[in-house]
Amino acid sequence: MDKVLIRQLRIDTVIGVYDWEKKIQQSLFLDLDMAWDIKQAAATDDYKFALCYETVSNRLTQLVTEHPIELIETVAERVAECLLTEFKVTWVKVVVMKPGAVPTAASVGVEIERSR
């Protein structure tokens, strides 16, 4: 399986369950592994057959920031659904990390895999 990867996509957004979190922006970091057949793009060297990293990154930033979200689990599911439906990837692994959420941990996070 070919994969397109995006690592450490930083999205600053309102995220959290506590009242104080709902008044500030915090950073989330996304790692994405997306199943994408790169053969045609590679053979033709033609951008129109590639999965555009910038388009994906911009869309996911918009998705995560358009409304406050309480749980990183919700972020992971929404991101996976968007990639499967809007970008037509057949499989995706989404890791969402929230640094500083636990004072004694560098970061906490969730990882999901979804397919269509």
N, C-alpha and C positions, 0 to 999 in steps of 0.2 A: 504494500500500500504506500502510495506517495503521500506526503504530508507537507502542508504549508504551516510554518510556525511563526508565532508572534510571542515574544518574551518580554515580561515586565512592562506591559502596557499600563501606564499610570493614568488613573482616572480620579480626579478630585471631585467629591460629591458629598451630599448629605446622606450619611449611612449610620444606623444605630438604633438601639431600642431605648436608650436613656434620654430624658428630656434635654440634657445638656448637649447630647450628640445631634439633636434635631436642630440645633442653632448654629452649627459649625460645619465646615467642610473637612473631610478626612480623605486621605489617599487610599485607594485600592490598587493592587497590582494584579493584572491578569496575565496568565500564561495560556496560550491557545495552541492546540495541535489539531489541524483540520485536514481531513482526508480530501485530497484533490488530485486528480489525474493530471500530472504536469507534462505528459508525453507530447501533446500537440503544441503547447507553448514552447517547449524545449526544441522540438523539431523545426518549428517555423520561426522561432525567435520573435513571436508576435504577442504583444501585450494583451490583445483581446482574448486570448485563451488562458491567461493567467488569472489567479485569484489576487486581486489588488490589496496589498497590505494596508495601504493608506485608506482606501474606501472602507475596508473592514474596521480598521481602528477608529475612524471618524464616526461610523454608524454605531459602534458599540459605546463610544463615549457619549453620544447623543442619547442612546437607550438608557444608560445607567444614570445619567444626570437629569433626565427630563422630569422625574418625580422622586421625592425622597423615598428611600427604601430602608427598611429596618434590618433585614437579614442578608448576610453574604450568600446564604443558600438561595435566596430569591434572585440575587444578581446572577449567580451561576446558571440557574434554570432559564432565566430570560435571555442570557447571552447564548446559551446552547440552542434554544428555540429559534432565535434570530438567525444564527448561522445555518441551521438546518433548513429553515423555510425561505429566508430572503436570499441567502447566498448559495443555497442548494448543495452544501457539503453533505456527504453521506454519513460521516462520522466526525465527532468532535470530542476532544478532552478539554475541559475548562478548569483551570485552577484560579481561585480568587483568594488573594492574601490581603489581610488587614493588619498592617504593622501598628504596634503600639496598643492594640486592643487589650492585651494582658501585660501588666507592667513587668513581669518576670520572663516574658517571651519576646523574641525579636518580632515575631509575626504569628498570626493564626490564620487558618484558612480552610477551604473546602475544595475538593476535587471531584468532578463528575465526568462521566462519559455518556454520550447519547448518540443514537443513530436513527436513521429513517429507513 
